[in-house]
Amino acid sequence: MKTMLAKVKNSKGFVSLEVIAIAVIVIALAAFIMIKFRGTAQTQSENVDKQINASVKAVNEDAIKTTPTANVQE
């Protein structure tokens, strides 16, 4: 029995099956992760755009409030 297991372990087919099994597991995990985080980058990009626009609007409103009016002499 031990010699038969040793032959199977030492054969090239056994190694190939291990590599194929590991590759299938890695591909399955990668697919799961890609599906789970699909759209995350787009959502975060939209959130950053909203924050930047809000900041620019606040700065512009503050600039309008604090800018002294010009004294126009007629």
PDB file of N, H, CA, C and O in Angstrom:
ATOM      1  N   MET A   1       0.826  -1.199   0.000  1.00  0.00           N
ATOM      2  CA  MET A   1       0.000   0.000   0.000  1.00  0.00           C
ATOM      3  C   MET A   1       0.866   1.257   0.000  1.00  0.00           C
ATOM      4  O   MET A   1       0.595   2.200  -0.743  1.00  0.00           O
ATOM      5  N   LYS A   2       1.908   1.269   0.834  1.00  0.00           N
ATOM      6  H   LYS A   2       2.128   0.502   1.437  1.00  0.00           H
ATOM      7  CA  LYS A   2       2.785   2.438   0.890  1.00  0.00           C
ATOM      8  C   LYS A   2       3.517   2.638  -0.419  1.00  0.00           C
ATOM      9  O   LYS A   2       3.726   3.774  -0.846  1.00  0.00           O
ATOM     10  N   THR A   3       3.909   1.553  -1.060  1.00  0.00           N
ATOM     11  H   THR A   3       3.739   0.631  -0.714  1.00  0.00           H
ATOM     12  CA  THR A   3       4.611   1.697  -2.336  1.00  0.00           C
ATOM     13  C   THR A   3       3.677   2.227  -3.414  1.00  0.00           C
ATOM     14  O   THR A   3       4.100   2.978  -4.293  1.00  0.00           O
ATOM     15  N   MET A   4       2.413   1.838  -3.349  1.00  0.00           N
ATOM     16  H   MET A   4       2.070   1.228  -2.635  1.00  0.00           H
ATOM     17  CA  MET A   4       1.456   2.344  -4.336  1.00  0.00           C
ATOM     18  C   MET A   4       1.241   3.840  -4.143  1.00  0.00           C
ATOM     19  O   MET A   4       1.200   4.582  -5.124  1.00  0.00           O
ATOM     20  N   LEU A   5       1.101   4.300  -2.896  1.00  0.00           N
ATOM     21  H   LEU A   5       1.133   3.697  -2.099  1.00  0.00           H
ATOM     22  CA  LEU A   5       0.942   5.728  -2.620  1.00  0.00           C
ATOM     23  C   LEU A   5       2.192   6.501  -3.022  1.00  0.00           C
ATOM     24  O   LEU A   5       2.099   7.617  -3.534  1.00  0.00           O
ATOM     25  N   ALA A   6       3.352   5.912  -2.793  1.00  0.00           N
ATOM     26  H   ALA A   6       3.428   5.006  -2.378  1.00  0.00           H
ATOM     27  CA  ALA A   6       4.596   6.565  -3.183  1.00  0.00           C
ATOM     28  C   ALA A   6       4.667   6.709  -4.697  1.00  0.00           C
ATOM     29  O   ALA A   6       5.125   7.739  -5.193  1.00  0.00           O
ATOM     30  N   LYS A   7       4.225   5.704  -5.438  1.00  0.00           N
ATOM     31  H   LYS A   7       3.853   4.868  -5.035  1.00  0.00           H
ATOM     32  CA  LYS A   7       4.220   5.786  -6.891  1.00  0.00           C
ATOM     33  C   LYS A   7       3.278   6.880  -7.375  1.00  0.00           C
ATOM     34  O   LYS A   7       3.600   7.619  -8.306  1.00  0.00           O
ATOM     35  N   VAL A   8       2.112   6.982  -6.739  1.00  0.00           N
ATOM     36  H   VAL A   8       1.851   6.382  -5.983  1.00  0.00           H
ATOM     37  CA  VAL A   8       1.142   8.003  -7.138  1.00  0.00           C
ATOM     38  C   VAL A   8       1.684   9.393  -6.829  1.00  0.00           C
ATOM     39  O   VAL A   8       1.560  10.306  -7.645  1.00  0.00           O
ATOM     40  N   LYS A   9       2.282   9.555  -5.658  1.00  0.00           N
ATOM     41  H   LYS A   9       2.382   8.814  -4.994  1.00  0.00           H
ATOM     42  CA  LYS A   9       2.820  10.859  -5.282  1.00  0.00           C
ATOM     43  C   LYS A   9       3.987  11.263  -6.163  1.00  0.00           C
ATOM     44  O   LYS A   9       4.153  12.444  -6.467  1.00  0.00           O
ATOM     45  N   ASN A  10       4.773  10.329  -6.566  1.00  0.00           N
ATOM     46  H   ASN A  10       4.638   9.369  -6.320  1.00  0.00           H
ATOM     47  CA  ASN A  10       5.951  10.634  -7.381  1.00  0.00           C
ATOM     48  C   ASN A  10       5.642  10.731  -8.868  1.00  0.00           C
ATOM     49  O   ASN A  10       6.513  11.107  -9.652  1.00  0.00           O
ATOM     50  N   SER A  11       4.451  10.407  -9.262  1.00  0.00           N
ATOM     51  H   SER A  11       3.743  10.101  -8.625  1.00  0.00           H
ATOM     52  CA  SER A  11       4.125  10.463 -10.683  1.00  0.00           C
ATOM     53  C   SER A  11       3.847  11.898 -11.119  1.00  0.00           C
ATOM     54  O   SER A  11       3.446  12.735 -10.310  1.00  0.00           O
ATOM     55  N   LYS A  12       4.061  12.172 -12.390  1.00  0.00           N
ATOM     56  H   LYS A  12       4.386  11.493 -13.047  1.00  0.00           H
ATOM     57  CA  LYS A  12       3.849  13.521 -12.915  1.00  0.00           C
ATOM     58  C   LYS A  12       2.366  13.880 -12.950  1.00  0.00           C
ATOM     59  O   LYS A  12       2.012  15.051 -12.812  1.00  0.00           O
ATOM     60  N   GLY A  13       1.505  12.901 -13.131  1.00  0.00           N
ATOM     61  H   GLY A  13       1.792  11.950 -13.243  1.00  0.00           H
ATOM     62  CA  GLY A  13       0.076  13.160 -13.176  1.00  0.00           C
ATOM     63  C   GLY A  13      -0.456  13.696 -11.867  1.00  0.00           C
ATOM     64  O   GLY A  13      -1.355  14.537 -11.856  1.00  0.00           O
ATOM     65  N   PHE A  14       0.090  13.219 -10.764  1.00  0.00           N
ATOM     66  H   PHE A  14       0.820  12.536 -10.773  1.00  0.00           H
ATOM     67  CA  PHE A  14      -0.357  13.669  -9.447  1.00  0.00           C
ATOM     68  C   PHE A  14      -0.051  15.151  -9.262  1.00  0.00           C
ATOM     69  O   PHE A  14      -0.887  15.907  -8.767  1.00  0.00           O
ATOM     70  N   VAL A  15       1.142  15.559  -9.660  1.00  0.00           N
ATOM     71  H   VAL A  15       1.821  14.945 -10.063  1.00  0.00           H
ATOM     72  CA  VAL A  15       1.529  16.964  -9.535  1.00  0.00           C
ATOM     73  C   VAL A  15       0.637  17.821 -10.428  1.00  0.00           C
ATOM     74  O   VAL A  15       0.219  18.906 -10.024  1.00  0.00           O
ATOM     75  N   SER A  16       0.347  17.352 -11.616  1.00  0.00           N
ATOM     76  H   SER A  16       0.686  16.470 -11.943  1.00  0.00           H
ATOM     77  CA  SER A  16      -0.497  18.112 -12.518  1.00  0.00           C
ATOM     78  C   SER A  16      -1.892  18.306 -11.932  1.00  0.00           C
ATOM     79  O   SER A  16      -2.472  19.385 -12.044  1.00  0.00           O
ATOM     80  N   LEU A  17      -2.426  17.266 -11.311  1.00  0.00           N
ATOM     81  H   LEU A  17      -1.954  16.388 -11.220  1.00  0.00           H
ATOM     82  CA  LEU A  17      -3.744  17.399 -10.698  1.00  0.00           C
ATOM     83  C   LEU A  17      -3.723  18.396  -9.557  1.00  0.00           C
ATOM     84  O   LEU A  17      -4.675  19.157  -9.383  1.00  0.00           O
ATOM     85  N   GLU A  18      -2.656  18.406  -8.779  1.00  0.00           N
ATOM     86  H   GLU A  18      -1.883  17.788  -8.920  1.00  0.00           H
ATOM     87  CA  GLU A  18      -2.551  19.385  -7.690  1.00  0.00           C
ATOM     88  C   GLU A  18      -2.519  20.806  -8.250  1.00  0.00           C
ATOM     89  O   GLU A  18      -3.204  21.695  -7.746  1.00  0.00           O
ATOM     90  N   VAL A  19      -1.734  21.007  -9.274  1.00  0.00           N
ATOM     91  H   VAL A  19      -1.177  20.285  -9.684  1.00  0.00           H
ATOM     92  CA  VAL A  19      -1.611  22.342  -9.867  1.00  0.00           C
ATOM     93  C   VAL A  19      -2.946  22.790 -10.444  1.00  0.00           C
ATOM     94  O   VAL A  19      -3.340  23.946 -10.282  1.00  0.00           O
ATOM     95  N   ILE A  20      -3.636  21.889 -11.108  1.00  0.00           N
ATOM     96  H   ILE A  20      -3.317  20.950 -11.239  1.00  0.00           H
ATOM     97  CA  ILE A  20      -4.945  22.234 -11.669  1.00  0.00           C
ATOM     98  C   ILE A  20      -5.936  22.569 -10.568  1.00  0.00           C
ATOM     99  O   ILE A  20      -6.702  23.525 -10.691  1.00  0.00           O
ATOM    100  N   ALA A  21      -5.929  21.789  -9.488  1.00  0.00           N
ATOM    101  H   ALA A  21      -5.307  21.012  -9.387  1.00  0.00           H
ATOM    102  CA  ALA A  21      -6.850  22.053  -8.378  1.00  0.00           C
ATOM    103  C   ALA A  21      -6.564  23.405  -7.741  1.00  0.00           C
ATOM    104  O   ALA A  21      -7.491  24.156  -7.439  1.00  0.00           O
ATOM    105  N   ILE A  22      -5.299  23.719  -7.535  1.00  0.00           N
ATOM    106  H   ILE A  22      -4.546  23.109  -7.780  1.00  0.00           H
ATOM    107  CA  ILE A  22      -4.942  25.009  -6.938  1.00  0.00           C
ATOM    108  C   ILE A  22      -5.305  26.154  -7.883  1.00  0.00           C
ATOM    109  O   ILE A  22      -5.791  27.193  -7.437  1.00  0.00           O
ATOM    110  N   ALA A  23      -5.073  25.972  -9.174  1.00  0.00           N
ATOM    111  H   ALA A  23      -4.678  25.128  -9.536  1.00  0.00           H
ATOM    112  CA  ALA A  23      -5.421  27.013 -10.148  1.00  0.00           C
ATOM    113  C   ALA A  23      -6.924  27.266 -10.155  1.00  0.00           C
ATOM    114  O   ALA A  23      -7.361  28.414 -10.231  1.00  0.00           O
ATOM    115  N   VAL A  24      -7.712  26.206 -10.077  1.00  0.00           N
ATOM    116  H   VAL A  24      -7.357  25.273 -10.015  1.00  0.00           H
ATOM    117  CA  VAL A  24      -9.172  26.366 -10.049  1.00  0.00           C
ATOM    118  C   VAL A  24      -9.597  27.121  -8.802  1.00  0.00           C
ATOM    119  O   VAL A  24     -10.473  27.983  -8.873  1.00  0.00           O
ATOM    120  N   ILE A  25      -9.000  26.817  -7.676  1.00  0.00           N
ATOM    121  H   ILE A  25      -8.288  26.117  -7.619  1.00  0.00           H
ATOM    122  CA  ILE A  25      -9.342  27.504  -6.426  1.00  0.00           C
ATOM    123  C   ILE A  25      -8.975  28.983  -6.518  1.00  0.00           C
ATOM    124  O   ILE A  25      -9.762  29.844  -6.126  1.00  0.00           O
ATOM    125  N   VAL A  26      -7.792  29.277  -7.031  1.00  0.00           N
ATOM    126  H   VAL A  26      -7.152  28.577  -7.350  1.00  0.00           H
ATOM    127  CA  VAL A  26      -7.353  30.674  -7.146  1.00  0.00           C
ATOM    128  C   VAL A  26      -8.253  31.443  -8.104  1.00  0.00           C
ATOM    129  O   VAL A  26      -8.630  32.581  -7.823  1.00  0.00           O
ATOM    130  N   ILE A  27      -8.598  30.835  -9.228  1.00  0.00           N
ATOM    131  H   ILE A  27      -8.292  29.911  -9.456  1.00  0.00           H
ATOM    132  CA  ILE A  27      -9.477  31.502 -10.199  1.00  0.00           C
ATOM    133  C   ILE A  27     -10.861  31.741  -9.605  1.00  0.00           C
ATOM    134  O   ILE A  27     -11.459  32.794  -9.827  1.00  0.00           O
ATOM    135  N   ALA A  28     -11.370  30.774  -8.854  1.00  0.00           N
ATOM    136  H   ALA A  28     -10.884  29.918  -8.674  1.00  0.00           H
ATOM    137  CA  ALA A  28     -12.685  30.937  -8.228  1.00  0.00           C
ATOM    138  C   ALA A  28     -12.659  32.073  -7.212  1.00  0.00           C
ATOM    139  O   ALA A  28     -13.590  32.877  -7.163  1.00  0.00           O
ATOM    140  N   LEU A  29     -11.615  32.149  -6.409  1.00  0.00           N
ATOM    141  H   LEU A  29     -10.858  31.496  -6.449  1.00  0.00           H
ATOM    142  CA  LEU A  29     -11.509  33.238  -5.437  1.00  0.00           C
ATOM    143  C   LEU A  29     -11.386  34.598  -6.131  1.00  0.00           C
ATOM    144  O   LEU A  29     -11.996  35.577  -5.701  1.00  0.00           O
ATOM    145  N   ALA A  30     -10.601  34.651  -7.194  1.00  0.00           N
ATOM    146  H   ALA A  30     -10.106  33.856  -7.543  1.00  0.00           H
ATOM    147  CA  ALA A  30     -10.449  35.911  -7.928  1.00  0.00           C
ATOM    148  C   ALA A  30     -11.781  36.352  -8.530  1.00  0.00           C
ATOM    149  O   ALA A  30     -12.120  37.535  -8.498  1.00  0.00           O
ATOM    150  N   ALA A  31     -12.532  35.402  -9.075  1.00  0.00           N
ATOM    151  H   ALA A  31     -12.256  34.441  -9.101  1.00  0.00           H
ATOM    152  CA  ALA A  31     -13.840  35.733  -9.649  1.00  0.00           C
ATOM    153  C   ALA A  31     -14.788  36.239  -8.571  1.00  0.00           C
ATOM    154  O   ALA A  31     -15.523  37.202  -8.789  1.00  0.00           O
ATOM    155  N   PHE A  32     -14.774  35.601  -7.423  1.00  0.00           N
ATOM    156  H   PHE A  32     -14.177  34.819  -7.245  1.00  0.00           H
ATOM    157  CA  PHE A  32     -15.636  36.029  -6.319  1.00  0.00           C
ATOM    158  C   PHE A  32     -15.287  37.448  -5.877  1.00  0.00           C
ATOM    159  O   PHE A  32     -16.175  38.271  -5.651  1.00  0.00           O
ATOM    160  N   ILE A  33     -14.001  37.726  -5.757  1.00  0.00           N
ATOM    161  H   ILE A  33     -13.280  37.058  -5.942  1.00  0.00           H
ATOM    162  CA  ILE A  33     -13.570  39.057  -5.318  1.00  0.00           C
ATOM    163  C   ILE A  33     -13.937  40.112  -6.362  1.00  0.00           C
ATOM    164  O   ILE A  33     -14.383  41.204  -6.009  1.00  0.00           O
ATOM    165  N   MET A  34     -13.754  39.795  -7.632  1.00  0.00           N
ATOM    166  H   MET A  34     -13.392  38.907  -7.919  1.00  0.00           H
ATOM    167  CA  MET A  34     -14.102  40.756  -8.683  1.00  0.00           C
ATOM    168  C   MET A  34     -15.592  41.057  -8.687  1.00  0.00           C
ATOM    169  O   MET A  34     -15.993  42.205  -8.879  1.00  0.00           O
ATOM    170  N   ILE A  35     -16.411  40.039  -8.477  1.00  0.00           N
ATOM    171  H   ILE A  35     -16.085  39.107  -8.321  1.00  0.00           H
ATOM    172  CA  ILE A  35     -17.861  40.249  -8.450  1.00  0.00           C
ATOM    173  C   ILE A  35     -18.252  41.054  -7.221  1.00  0.00           C
ATOM    174  O   ILE A  35     -19.105  41.937  -7.298  1.00  0.00           O
ATOM    175  N   LYS A  36     -17.630  40.750  -6.090  1.00  0.00           N
ATOM    176  H   LYS A  36     -16.937  40.032  -6.028  1.00  0.00           H
ATOM    177  CA  LYS A  36     -17.986  41.424  -4.842  1.00  0.00           C
ATOM    178  C   LYS A  36     -17.658  42.912  -4.875  1.00  0.00           C
ATOM    179  O   LYS A  36     -18.429  43.733  -4.377  1.00  0.00           O
ATOM    180  N   PHE A  37     -16.514  43.260  -5.460  1.00  0.00           N
ATOM    181  H   PHE A  37     -15.888  42.593  -5.864  1.00  0.00           H
ATOM    182  CA  PHE A  37     -16.085  44.653  -5.447  1.00  0.00           C
ATOM    183  C   PHE A  37     -16.318  45.368  -6.764  1.00  0.00           C
ATOM    184  O   PHE A  37     -15.737  46.425  -7.008  1.00  0.00           O
ATOM    185  N   ARG A  38     -17.162  44.804  -7.614  1.00  0.00           N
ATOM    186  H   ARG A  38     -17.634  43.945  -7.416  1.00  0.00           H
ATOM    187  CA  ARG A  38     -17.478  45.438  -8.891  1.00  0.00           C
ATOM    188  C   ARG A  38     -18.208  46.758  -8.622  1.00  0.00           C
ATOM    189  O   ARG A  38     -19.159  46.801  -7.841  1.00  0.00           O
ATOM    190  N   GLY A  39     -17.772  47.790  -9.250  1.00  0.00           N
ATOM    191  H   GLY A  39     -17.000  47.755  -9.884  1.00  0.00           H
ATOM    192  CA  GLY A  39     -18.438  49.086  -9.104  1.00  0.00           C
ATOM    193  C   GLY A  39     -17.962  49.899  -7.916  1.00  0.00           C
ATOM    194  O   GLY A  39     -18.368  51.051  -7.767  1.00  0.00           O
ATOM    195  N   THR A  40     -17.122  49.345  -7.074  1.00  0.00           N
ATOM    196  H   THR A  40     -16.792  48.408  -7.195  1.00  0.00           H
ATOM    197  CA  THR A  40     -16.668  50.079  -5.895  1.00  0.00           C
ATOM    198  C   THR A  40     -15.839  51.297  -6.294  1.00  0.00           C
ATOM    199  O   THR A  40     -16.007  52.375  -5.724  1.00  0.00           O
ATOM    200  N   ALA A  41     -14.961  51.133  -7.254  1.00  0.00           N
ATOM    201  H   ALA A  41     -14.825  50.257  -7.718  1.00  0.00           H
ATOM    202  CA  ALA A  41     -14.116  52.247  -7.684  1.00  0.00           C
ATOM    203  C   ALA A  41     -14.966  53.358  -8.290  1.00  0.00           C
ATOM    204  O   ALA A  41     -14.714  54.535  -8.033  1.00  0.00           O
ATOM    205  N   GLN A  42     -15.954  53.005  -9.079  1.00  0.00           N
ATOM    206  H   GLN A  42     -16.158  52.049  -9.287  1.00  0.00           H
ATOM    207  CA  GLN A  42     -16.832  54.008  -9.690  1.00  0.00           C
ATOM    208  C   GLN A  42     -17.606  54.767  -8.618  1.00  0.00           C
ATOM    209  O   GLN A  42     -17.731  55.990  -8.690  1.00  0.00           O
ATOM    210  N   THR A  43     -18.119  54.054  -7.635  1.00  0.00           N
ATOM    211  H   THR A  43     -18.017  53.061  -7.577  1.00  0.00           H
ATOM    212  CA  THR A  43     -18.877  54.688  -6.559  1.00  0.00           C
ATOM    213  C   THR A  43     -17.992  55.648  -5.769  1.00  0.00           C
ATOM    214  O   THR A  43     -18.406  56.765  -5.458  1.00  0.00           O
ATOM    215  N   GLN A  44     -16.781  55.216  -5.446  1.00  0.00           N
ATOM    216  H   GLN A  44     -16.445  54.308  -5.699  1.00  0.00           H
ATOM    217  CA  GLN A  44     -15.880  56.073  -4.690  1.00  0.00           C
ATOM    218  C   GLN A  44     -15.473  57.294  -5.508  1.00  0.00           C
ATOM    219  O   GLN A  44     -15.328  58.384  -4.956  1.00  0.00           O
ATOM    220  N   SER A  45     -15.292  57.128  -6.793  1.00  0.00           N
ATOM    221  H   SER A  45     -15.410  56.242  -7.241  1.00  0.00           H
ATOM    222  CA  SER A  45     -14.945  58.251  -7.661  1.00  0.00           C
ATOM    223  C   SER A  45     -16.069  59.276  -7.673  1.00  0.00           C
ATOM    224  O   SER A  45     -15.815  60.480  -7.626  1.00  0.00           O
ATOM    225  N   GLU A  46     -17.288  58.814  -7.735  1.00  0.00           N
ATOM    226  H   GLU A  46     -17.494  57.836  -7.773  1.00  0.00           H
ATOM    227  CA  GLU A  46     -18.436  59.730  -7.708  1.00  0.00           C
ATOM    228  C   GLU A  46     -18.510  60.456  -6.370  1.00  0.00           C
ATOM    229  O   GLU A  46     -18.820  61.647  -6.334  1.00  0.00           O
ATOM    230  N   ASN A  47     -18.230  59.762  -5.270  1.00  0.00           N
ATOM    231  H   ASN A  47     -17.978  58.795  -5.299  1.00  0.00           H
ATOM    232  CA  ASN A  47     -18.260  60.393  -3.946  1.00  0.00           C
ATOM    233  C   ASN A  47     -17.191  61.472  -3.835  1.00  0.00           C
ATOM    234  O   ASN A  47     -17.446  62.541  -3.281  1.00  0.00           O
ATOM    235  N   VAL A  48     -15.999  61.205  -4.356  1.00  0.00           N
ATOM    236  H   VAL A  48     -15.791  60.336  -4.807  1.00  0.00           H
ATOM    237  CA  VAL A  48     -14.928  62.194  -4.317  1.00  0.00           C
ATOM    238  C   VAL A  48     -15.297  63.409  -5.166  1.00  0.00           C
ATOM    239  O   VAL A  48     -15.044  64.544  -4.762  1.00  0.00           O
ATOM    240  N   ASP A  49     -15.890  63.183  -6.331  1.00  0.00           N
ATOM    241  H   ASP A  49     -16.095  62.261  -6.659  1.00  0.00           H
ATOM    242  CA  ASP A  49     -16.326  64.293  -7.178  1.00  0.00           C
ATOM    243  C   ASP A  49     -17.332  65.176  -6.452  1.00  0.00           C
ATOM    244  O   ASP A  49     -17.255  66.402  -6.532  1.00  0.00           O
ATOM    245  N   LYS A  50     -18.275  64.561  -5.743  1.00  0.00           N
ATOM    246  H   LYS A  50     -18.337  63.565  -5.677  1.00  0.00           H
ATOM    247  CA  LYS A  50     -19.266  65.332  -4.993  1.00  0.00           C
ATOM    248  C   LYS A  50     -18.599  66.159  -3.899  1.00  0.00           C
ATOM    249  O   LYS A  50     -18.966  67.314  -3.684  1.00  0.00           O
ATOM    250  N   GLN A  51     -17.617  65.572  -3.202  1.00  0.00           N
ATOM    251  H   GLN A  51     -17.319  64.634  -3.376  1.00  0.00           H
ATOM    252  CA  GLN A  51     -16.925  66.297  -2.139  1.00  0.00           C
ATOM    253  C   GLN A  51     -16.126  67.466  -2.702  1.00  0.00           C
ATOM    254  O   GLN A  51     -16.112  68.553  -2.124  1.00  0.00           O
ATOM    255  N   ILE A  52     -15.467  67.240  -3.821  1.00  0.00           N
ATOM    256  H   ILE A  52     -15.478  66.357  -4.290  1.00  0.00           H
ATOM    257  CA  ILE A  52     -14.689  68.324  -4.437  1.00  0.00           C
ATOM    258  C   ILE A  52     -15.612  69.450  -4.889  1.00  0.00           C
ATOM    259  O   ILE A  52     -15.309  70.622  -4.664  1.00  0.00           O
ATOM    260  N   ASN A  53     -16.718  69.117  -5.517  1.00  0.00           N
ATOM    261  H   ASN A  53     -16.964  68.165  -5.700  1.00  0.00           H
ATOM    262  CA  ASN A  53     -17.662  70.145  -5.968  1.00  0.00           C
ATOM    263  C   ASN A  53     -18.236  70.925  -4.799  1.00  0.00           C
ATOM    264  O   ASN A  53     -18.409  72.141  -4.893  1.00  0.00           O
ATOM    265  N   ALA A  54     -18.534  70.246  -3.700  1.00  0.00           N
ATOM    266  H   ALA A  54     -18.393  69.259  -3.624  1.00  0.00           H
ATOM    267  CA  ALA A  54     -19.058  70.931  -2.520  1.00  0.00           C
ATOM    268  C   ALA A  54     -18.007  71.873  -1.940  1.00  0.00           C
ATOM    269  O   ALA A  54     -18.333  72.979  -1.510  1.00  0.00           O
ATOM    270  N   SER A  55     -16.759  71.442  -1.928  1.00  0.00           N
ATOM    271  H   SER A  55     -16.494  70.544  -2.277  1.00  0.00           H
ATOM    272  CA  SER A  55     -15.680  72.291  -1.406  1.00  0.00           C
ATOM    273  C   SER A  55     -15.470  73.513  -2.277  1.00  0.00           C
ATOM    274  O   SER A  55     -15.298  74.620  -1.767  1.00  0.00           O
ATOM    275  N   VAL A  56     -15.483  73.319  -3.589  1.00  0.00           N
ATOM    276  H   VAL A  56     -15.623  72.420  -4.003  1.00  0.00           H
ATOM    277  CA  VAL A  56     -15.310  74.452  -4.509  1.00  0.00           C
ATOM    278  C   VAL A  56     -16.459  75.440  -4.347  1.00  0.00           C
ATOM    279  O   VAL A  56     -16.242  76.652  -4.343  1.00  0.00           O
ATOM    280  N   LYS A  57     -17.669  74.933  -4.215  1.00  0.00           N
ATOM    281  H   LYS A  57     -17.846  73.948  -4.218  1.00  0.00           H
ATOM    282  CA  LYS A  57     -18.822  75.803  -4.031  1.00  0.00           C
ATOM    283  C   LYS A  57     -18.699  76.597  -2.734  1.00  0.00           C
ATOM    284  O   LYS A  57     -18.998  77.791  -2.707  1.00  0.00           O
ATOM    285  N   ALA A  58     -18.261  75.942  -1.658  1.00  0.00           N
ATOM    286  H   ALA A  58     -18.018  74.973  -1.680  1.00  0.00           H
ATOM    287  CA  ALA A  58     -18.105  76.628  -0.371  1.00  0.00           C
ATOM    288  C   ALA A  58     -17.029  77.713  -0.455  1.00  0.00           C
ATOM    289  O   ALA A  58     -17.198  78.802   0.093  1.00  0.00           O
ATOM    290  N   VAL A  59     -15.938  77.417  -1.133  1.00  0.00           N
ATOM    291  H   VAL A  59     -15.801  76.532  -1.578  1.00  0.00           H
ATOM    292  CA  VAL A  59     -14.867  78.411  -1.276  1.00  0.00           C
ATOM    293  C   VAL A  59     -15.365  79.593  -2.092  1.00  0.00           C
ATOM    294  O   VAL A  59     -15.095  80.742  -1.742  1.00  0.00           O
ATOM    295  N   ASN A  60     -16.085  79.329  -3.170  1.00  0.00           N
ATOM    296  H   ASN A  60     -16.304  78.395  -3.454  1.00  0.00           H
ATOM    297  CA  ASN A  60     -16.607  80.417  -3.999  1.00  0.00           C
ATOM    298  C   ASN A  60     -17.599  81.275  -3.218  1.00  0.00           C
ATOM    299  O   ASN A  60     -17.557  82.501  -3.320  1.00  0.00           O
ATOM    300  N   GLU A  61     -18.475  80.666  -2.454  1.00  0.00           N
ATOM    301  H   GLU A  61     -18.508  79.670  -2.372  1.00  0.00           H
ATOM    302  CA  GLU A  61     -19.446  81.428  -1.661  1.00  0.00           C
ATOM    303  C   GLU A  61     -18.739  82.261  -0.606  1.00  0.00           C
ATOM    304  O   GLU A  61     -19.131  83.398  -0.342  1.00  0.00           O
ATOM    305  N   ASP A  62     -17.701  81.700  -0.005  1.00  0.00           N
ATOM    306  H   ASP A  62     -17.383  80.777  -0.220  1.00  0.00           H
ATOM    307  CA  ASP A  62     -16.942  82.436   1.004  1.00  0.00           C
ATOM    308  C   ASP A  62     -16.205  83.607   0.362  1.00  0.00           C
ATOM    309  O   ASP A  62     -16.101  84.682   0.953  1.00  0.00           O
ATOM    310  N   ALA A  63     -15.697  83.394  -0.848  1.00  0.00           N
ATOM    311  H   ALA A  63     -15.782  82.521  -1.328  1.00  0.00           H
ATOM    312  CA  ALA A  63     -14.981  84.467  -1.539  1.00  0.00           C
ATOM    313  C   ALA A  63     -15.932  85.603  -1.877  1.00  0.00           C
ATOM    314  O   ALA A  63     -15.558  86.772  -1.794  1.00  0.00           O
ATOM    315  N   ILE A  64     -17.148  85.270  -2.255  1.00  0.00           N
ATOM    316  H   ILE A  64     -17.452  84.319  -2.322  1.00  0.00           H
ATOM    317  CA  ILE A  64     -18.132  86.304  -2.585  1.00  0.00           C
ATOM    318  C   ILE A  64     -18.501  87.096  -1.339  1.00  0.00           C
ATOM    319  O   ILE A  64     -18.648  88.316  -1.403  1.00  0.00           O
ATOM    320  N   LYS A  65     -18.653  86.411  -0.196  1.00  0.00           N
ATOM    321  H   LYS A  65     -18.534  85.420  -0.144  1.00  0.00           H
ATOM    322  CA  LYS A  65     -19.044  87.088   1.034  1.00  0.00           C
ATOM    323  C   LYS A  65     -17.934  87.977   1.579  1.00  0.00           C
ATOM    324  O   LYS A  65     -18.214  89.029   2.152  1.00  0.00           O
ATOM    325  N   THR A  66     -16.687  87.574   1.411  1.00  0.00           N
ATOM    326  H   THR A  66     -16.459  86.719   0.946  1.00  0.00           H
ATOM    327  CA  THR A  66     -15.594  88.316   2.028  1.00  0.00           C
ATOM    328  C   THR A  66     -14.922  89.301   1.097  1.00  0.00           C
ATOM    329  O   THR A  66     -14.068  90.071   1.537  1.00  0.00           O
ATOM    330  N   THR A  67     -15.281  89.303  -0.179  1.00  0.00           N
ATOM    331  H   THR A  67     -15.975  88.678  -0.536  1.00  0.00           H
ATOM    332  CA  THR A  67     -14.672  90.254  -1.115  1.00  0.00           C
ATOM    333  C   THR A  67     -15.299  91.631  -0.911  1.00  0.00           C
ATOM    334  O   THR A  67     -16.517  91.788  -0.997  1.00  0.00           O
ATOM    335  N   PRO A  68     -14.451  92.629  -0.638  1.00  0.00           N
ATOM    336  CA  PRO A  68     -15.000  93.968  -0.447  1.00  0.00           C
ATOM    337  C   PRO A  68     -15.493  94.524  -1.787  1.00  0.00           C
ATOM    338  O   PRO A  68     -14.904  94.284  -2.841  1.00  0.00           O
ATOM    339  N   THR A  69     -16.576  95.260  -1.706  1.00  0.00           N
ATOM    340  H   THR A  69     -17.055  95.454  -0.850  1.00  0.00           H
ATOM    341  CA  THR A  69     -17.105  95.859  -2.914  1.00  0.00           C
ATOM    342  C   THR A  69     -16.228  97.047  -3.308  1.00  0.00           C
ATOM    343  O   THR A  69     -15.711  97.764  -2.451  1.00  0.00           O
ATOM    344  N   ALA A  70     -16.074  97.239  -4.588  1.00  0.00           N
ATOM    345  H   ALA A  70     -16.494  96.657  -5.284  1.00  0.00           H
ATOM    346  CA  ALA A  70     -15.215  98.327  -5.096  1.00  0.00           C
ATOM    347  C   ALA A  70     -15.959  99.650  -4.933  1.00  0.00           C
ATOM    348  O   ALA A  70     -17.164  99.750  -5.165  1.00  0.00           O
ATOM    349  N   ASN A  71     -15.195 100.657  -4.527  1.00  0.00           N
ATOM    350  H   ASN A  71     -14.216 100.577  -4.338  1.00  0.00           H
ATOM    351  CA  ASN A  71     -15.762 102.007  -4.402  1.00  0.00           C
ATOM    352  C   ASN A  71     -15.708 102.650  -5.789  1.00  0.00           C
ATOM    353  O   ASN A  71     -14.634 102.991  -6.286  1.00  0.00           O
ATOM    354  N   VAL A  72     -16.837 102.801  -6.379  1.00  0.00           N
ATOM    355  H   VAL A  72     -17.708 102.524  -5.976  1.00  0.00           H
ATOM    356  CA  VAL A  72     -16.899 103.374  -7.714  1.00  0.00           C
ATOM    357  C   VAL A  72     -17.233 104.857  -7.562  1.00  0.00           C
ATOM    358  O   VAL A  72     -18.254 105.224  -6.981  1.00  0.00           O
ATOM    359  N   GLN A  73     -16.361 105.687  -8.091  1.00  0.00           N
ATOM    360  H   GLN A  73     -15.532 105.389  -8.563  1.00  0.00           H
ATOM    361  CA  GLN A  73     -16.600 107.135  -8.025  1.00  0.00           C
ATOM    362  C   GLN A  73     -17.121 107.603  -9.358  1.00  0.00           C
ATOM    363  O   GLN A  73     -16.518 107.365 -10.404  1.00  0.00           O
ATOM    364  N   GLU A  74     -18.248 108.269  -9.303  1.00  0.00           N
ATOM    365  H   GLU A  74     -18.738 108.462  -8.453  1.00  0.00           H
ATOM    366  CA  GLU A  74     -18.846 108.758 -10.547  1.00  0.00           C
ATOM    367  C   GLU A  74     -18.736 110.241 -10.615  1.00  0.00           C
ATOM    368  O   GLU A  74     -19.182 110.849 -11.588  1.00  0.00           O
TER     369      GLU A  74
END
